Amino acid sequence: MDLINSYSLALSGLFVILSTLVLQTLIAAFSKASQPGAVPGKIDPELSHESFVFRANRTLANSLENIPAMLGSSILAILVGVDSHWCGILIWIFALSRLLHMVLYYSIATEKNPSPRSYFYLSGLVANIILLILIGKILTSYFLR
């Protein structure tokens, strides 16, 4: 089995997820560094959603909280042989959800909960849960042989 050909959809989705994370890191770093008196590693505790610096840093933090579980699920799914088509679709749902979450977080300054970005957080989470269920089914059938 040629891994790249079989899982090209999944691998391209993982590329988008990782590229999004790098982009968010750069945006958060540059937006914060452009502030007067910026101190590396510290964000003004007075900032809230009305500040792009706050939203850029929260977007990055939210991705850092969510992406590791999906990366682990994705790698495990490929290793155990989850159907490559469904694996790719679920990874792309997560990737697009993270991108839309990012765009909405950058553009909408709201303290409202749920905000429009919450729906994309949820769709990414659901994609990850479904992928874990598919992994669990394969592993359960393997161990019950």
C-alpha positions, 0 to 999 in steps of 0.5 A: 500500500502506497501511504501517500497515494492512499491517504493523500486527502488526509495528508493534505488536510494535515498539511493545511492544519499545520500551516494554519497553526504556523500562520496563527503563530505568526499573526499572534506574534506580529500583532503583539510585537507591534504594540507599544511597550510589548514584552515577549511572553506577556499579554496585557491582562486588561485586553479583551475581545475588542482587541485584535491582539487578544483575539489573535492570541486566543485563536492561537491558544485555542488551536494549541488546545485542539490540534494535538488531539486531532493530530494524534487521532489522524496519525493513529487512524492512518496507522490502524488503517481507517478507511482513507476516504473517511479519514481524509474527509474528517481531517478536512472537516477539522482543517476547514473548521479551524480555518473558519474559526480563525477567520471568525475570531479575527473578524468578530469581537464578541463576548457572546456565547455561543458566538459564530466561531463556536459552531466551527469549534464544535464541528471540528470537535465532532470530526475528531470524535467520529475519527476516534470512534472509527479508530476504536472500532478497528482496534476493538475488532482487532483485539476481539479476534 
